[in-house]
């Protein structure tokens, strides 16, 4: 699905309070002025909005903040607030099919949003900030239509104190010092889901690298340079392996940020991955996680989700990519990894439906591992060449769009896989773990 198409279902039952189906945002232009001391953000968000149905008001997702002014096509809009919503009422109703420019000036101290999956969104670090929004935290730093099936372009300008550096999605097109402050501008022209937009702020040093022909930038505190250089030395080779399996890297560049703080898990964003200091131990202790986050650039970011119930399409592919990487490096075969994790899954409760795990279980590790073993069944059914061709067609056909499990099953049928209905029933719709897959 492109950013201009209607969703298959709204609201998403996993996040029924998120987003609107009255309109689609085609472009976000964010100007953020952030002061680390005091965690203070002053910002202007300009949204290009296509009205889908006649609307008396536009309801945006925005958590907290003081809204100083809002306009629609240059005319002042009436502002109504609730905890996580911003309602803008124009002087006259908006007609379906029209395009309007919405500008919101807002300020405050951004804080993460409480959710069933923990605290999400803008988070203070010991000396900086990060954004981790999946699945519902984008409203903690900009007004948006926060749903995965609507993709938009992004321009993000971040002003920080001069001794801090900001990192955001896409290419850094400029970095200028103005009055003792640093203004960094980033452009992400590829359609992006709101939860994959991000800003990172810290005392970072940038290192430019070539990643199998893809421009790369690694940003880290100076004190972590040696460990980051060691643990990320395989990144060019990893990119080469994944481009062979998945097709060309889908974005103009890839960035990786290492924070000074420890993080529980790495974070994914469009064209970016974020790791904590604890993930760079100087001994390649997080190599599989580096592979996992890089793989998300194809699976989850370029090819996105239309609905959260299909999250196995993101996490199963990213997990299987870890196994493909270790196979390519001669550490262990992908079949060995699949068998080890199948045994582990067999010892766990058999109460999860992979194709619709429910919101409470959407980030359950079984979604990741069972999704990966299901893909191993596909790999065995099609063989190496057939599976590689399937992945290339998946990433090419749905580049910058959103998908469902049904789209994947259609592709399996096109690829000539036998008994796709049986695969869907046993691996995606039943709770019982199928036997370990074998080649036909």
N, C-alpha and C positions, 0 to 999 in steps of 0.2 A: 504493500500500500504506500502511495506517495503522501506527502504532507497535505495534499489538497483533497484526498478522498475521505469519505465518511467511514466511521468505524463499523465493525461488525456487531458490536454490542456496547451499549452505554446505559448506565455507568458500569464500569468494570466491577463485577461482584467482589473481587479481592480488595478494591479500594473504592467503595461506593461514594465516598465523600469528595473524591478528587475530580477536578476538571469540569469542563462544560462541553456540550455538543451544540451550542448555539453558534460557535465561531471556531476558527482555526487561526493560530498565529503562524505566519509564514516567515517572519524575521524578528529577532530580538537584537536590539542595540543597547548595550548596558554600559553605563559610565559609573564606575565605582570609585569612591575616594575613601580609603580605609586607613585608619590609624590603629596600629597594633596596641599602643598604650591606651588602655581604656576600652578596647574593642569597639570602636565607633565607626559606623559606616554611614556615609552620605552618598546618595545615588540618584541617578535618573535612568529610567527604563523607557525606551521607545519601542513599541510593539506595532508591527504591521499586521493588521487583523483582517481576515476575510470573513464576512458575516455569512453563516450557513443558513440560518432561518431568521425571520423577522424577530427583532429583539428590542424590548424597551430598555434593557440595561445589559451591561457586560459584567459577568461575575468571574473574577480572577482569583487564583490561589495566591495568598500572601499572608505570612504568619508574622504577627507583631508589627513593628515599625510604626512610625508616625508619618502619615501621608500629608505632605504640605500642599500639594497641588496636583490635579489631574485634568488632562484635556483630551478631547476626542476631536480630531481634525481641527485643532487649534482653539476649540471652544471649551470653556470650563465645564467639567462634568461634576455632578453631585456625588459626593463620596460617602459611602456607608461601609462600616467595618464590622467584622466579627473576628473571632480568634484566628481563623485561618482563611478568611475570605475578604476580598475587596470588591465591592459593587460600585460600578460607575454608571450613573444614569445621565444620559444626554438630554438636551432640551427637546429632542424629537426622536422617535423610534428609528432604529437602524434597519435598513431594508436588506433582505436576503440577497446575496450576490454582490453586495457593495464591499469595498475595501476602505478601511479607516486607519488613521494613525492615532495611536493612543500613547500619551506621554504621562508618566507618573514620577513625581519627585518625592522621595521618601528618605527617612533617616532613622537611626536608632542603633542599638547594640544587638547585633544578630546572635541568636542562640539556636541550638539544635531543637528539633521538634520530636516530641515523644511519640513513639509508635509501637505496635506489637513486636517490631524487630529491633527495638532499641532506639537510641537517640540518633536522629538523621538530620543532615543538612550542614549548615555552617557551624564549625566547631573551633574554639580557641585552642591553640597549642601553647606550649610554655613560652614560645617566642615567635608567634606568627599565627596562621590560621589555615584550615583546610575545609574543603567542601566534599561531603560524601552523601549523596542524595538518594541513592537507590533504596526503596522504590518511590518514596513520597516526601523527600526533603527539600525539593527545589524552592518551595515557597518561603524558606527561611532566609533567602537572600535576594530574590527578585520576583516581581509579580508575573504570573505565568498561567498557562493552561496545562496543568501538570498531569499529563497522561502519556503513556509510551507510544501510542499509535499516531500521534501528531508530531511530525518532525519539522524542524525549522532551521534556518541559518542563524548564525550567531556572530556578532561583533562585540568584544568585551574589552573595554579600556579600564585599566586598574591603576590608580594613583596611590603610591605608598611613600613612606619615608625613604630617603635615598639609600639607606643602608639595607633595605629590604628589596627583595625581588619577587615579583608576581609571576605565576605561571598559570595559563588558562588554555582552553581548547584551541586547536588549530595552530596556524603560523603566527609567530610574533612578527608583526609588520613594522613596528617601531618601538623604541625605548628612549625617551627623551627626559633629560633632567630640567626641571622647571622650579626655580625658587627653592632649591634644597630638597625637592621631592622628585620621584621617578614616575613617569607616566608610561606604562607599557600597554600596547594595543595588540590584540589578537583577533584574527579572523578565521572563522570556521564556516566556509561556504557549503560544505557537505551537510545535508539535512541531518539534524541531531535531535534526539529525544531530550526533553527537559531534564530528566534524572541523570543524563550523561554530561550535562554542562557542569563545569567546575572552575574554581579558582583556588590556587595554593599560594600562600604568602610566607616567606621565611628569608633567612640570611643565606641565600643559595648562591652557589657557584655553578655556572653552566659549562658543560663540556659537549662540544659538537662531535658527533660520530657518524660514520657511514654504516648503514644497516642494509647490506646487500642491495645498494643502490637507493635506499630510502633514507632521506635526511633524518637524523636522530639528534635529540638533545637530552642529556642527563643532567638534572639539577639536584644538587645535594649540598649540605653544609661542608665547609672546607675540612672539618675534622673527620668526616667520613669518606674522604676521597680515596684512600687506599682500599678500604673494604669494598666500596662501591665499584671501583675499577676492577677489583678481583672478581667479585660476584656477578658482574654484568659483562665480563669479557666474552661470554658465549652469545651475547645478544645478536651480533651480526650473523653468526651461523644459525641461530634459532630463526631469525627472519628468513634466511634462505630456505631452511627446511619447510617452514610454514608456507612460503610463497610457492614452493613446489607442490605441496599438498592441497593448498586452498585457493591458489590463484594469486594475482598481484595484490600487494598490500593496498587497501582501499582508500587511504588518505594521503595527503601531501607530505606528511611527516609523522614521526612518532616521538612522543616525549615521555620521560620517566622521571618522577620526582621521588627523592628520598628525604623524608622529614627528619628533623632532629629528635622528635619524640618517638617512642615506641607505639606501634599500632597493633590492634588485635589481629586484623587481617589486612591484606593489601586491598586497594580500592581501584575500581575501573572507571574510566571516563572516556569520552570519545576522543581518540587520538592521543590519550594519556593513560598512564598507570601510576599509582601512588603507593609507595612502600614506606614502612616505618624503619627507624634506625635498627630495630631488632631483626629486620629481615635481611640486613646486610651484615653478616657475621664474619666475613672474610674467609668462609669455608664452603661457600655455595650451598648453605643450608636451606635456602629458599628457591633453589633452581626451578623446582616444579611450579612454584607460584609465579615466577617470572614468565614461564611458558604459558601458564593459565591466563594471566592478564594480557599478554600479547595476543593470544588467540582470540580473546574477546573483541579485538578490533574487527575481526571478520564476523564473529558469531556473537551477536548481542548489540554491537555498535553499528557496523555497516548494515548487516541484516538484523533488523530489530524485531521486537515482540509487538504483536498487535494486542495481546491480552496477557495478563500475568499468569494465567493458568498454564501457559505453554513455556514456562521458564526453563524446562528441561532442554529446550532448544538452545538456550544460552549456555547453561551450566554443564549439560552433558557433553556438548561439543568442546567446551574449554577444558573440561577434565580429560576427555579423550585425547586432546592435543598434548597434554602432559605425557601421556603414554606414547604417542607418536614421536615426541621429542626424544625420550629416553631410548626408544627403539633405534632412532636414527643415530644416536650417539653410542650405540652398542652396550648400553647399561643393562637393559632387559628388554625382551621382546614385548610388543604390544599385547600379544596373547598371554604372556606371563602376568602382566599387570592386570589384564581383564580377569584372569582366573583368580588371582589373589583377592581382588575386590569383590568378585562374585561370591567367594567363600565368606567374606566378611558380611556381605549383604544377607546371606542365608542365615546367619546367626542373629540377625536383628528382627524386630517385629515386622510381620508381613501385613501392614495395615496402610500402606501408602499407594495411591494411584498416581503413577508417574505423569500421566497426561493431564492431571487435574488434582494436584496434591492438597489444595486448600490453602488459604492465606496463612494459617498458622504454621504450615509445613513447607512453604515455598522455598525456604532456604535451608531445609533439612539436608544433611550431607547425603542422604540416600537419593535425593533428586539428582545430585551431581554424579554419584557413582553408578546408580542404576541407569541413568541416562547414558553414561559412557559405555557401560556393558551392552546396552541396547544398540548403540552405534557399532559396537564390535560385532554384533550379530549381523548388522547390515554389511559391514566390511567383509565378513566371511562369506556372506551370500553373494556379493558382487565381485570379490577378488580385489587385489591391489589396484589394478588399472580401472576397474569399474567404480571402485569407491572413490578414487582420486577424481575421476571424471564427474561423479555425482557431486562432490564437494565444489569443484570448479563451477558446475552449472548452478548450484545453490547460491554461491556467493556472487556470481555474475548476474543471474536472473533477478535476484532480489536486492541488488546493491542499492543501499540508501533507502530501502523500503522496509515494510514490516510484514511479518508472516505469522502463520498459525501452523499447528501440527498437520492440519489438512493439506497445506501447501507442500509439506515435506512428504507426506504419503503419496501425493500426486507425482512427485518427482521420483519416488521409489518405483512406482508403476511404470513411468516412462523409462526408467533404467532397466526394466525387465526383471526386477526382483520377484521371485516366486512367493506366493502366499502373503501378500502385503496385509490382507485382512487379518490373517493369523498373527502377524507381527504386531499389528496395532492392538489386537485383543489381549495377547499375552503380555506384551511388554509395556503397553501404555494405558490399558483400561482395567486390568485385573490387579488385585493386590498381591496375589501369590507370585513370588519370584520364579520365573521360568528356569528350566535347567540351563546349564552353561551351554552357550551356542557352539555348534560345530559347523565346519565347512560342508556344503552339499556334496 
